[in-house]
């Protein structure tokens, strides 16, 4: 027969074993948490990606507005807009035939790429303006819809 001290020690030992078994999470609990996280990502993910695409389009429009301002300063100094062959590079480097150039007209000394990492297209004369500045959007191809649509100076959309 056990003494009271041995019985007390045995009951403590059993309680400690129960606590150790209950200290971790069960597989079912982990699966429930993973499922909940998956549902949250599935609901929030597309919305976040949509905001990212919209922000790149807005960035391209803002950059094009900056180019427009720089081109206007170039025009005031030289009396003309750069030709298609000179391109936007004329805003940061003096061309051999340009007099009274007071540039560079863009900060940083280089023409930035569009938000998708591709160069902007510059065409002079443009369709209905003295020039056009074009970003081909996320797909880099002419035309497109949504984030892949062309972003052209002087247009909204």
Secondary structure by P-SEA (a helix, b strand, c coil): cccaaaaaaaaaaaaaaaaaaaccccaaaaaaaaaaaaaaaaaaaaaaaaaaaaaaaaaaaaaaaaaaaaaaaaaaaccccccccccccccccccccccccccccccccccccccccbbbbbbcccccccbbbbbcccccccccccccccccccccc
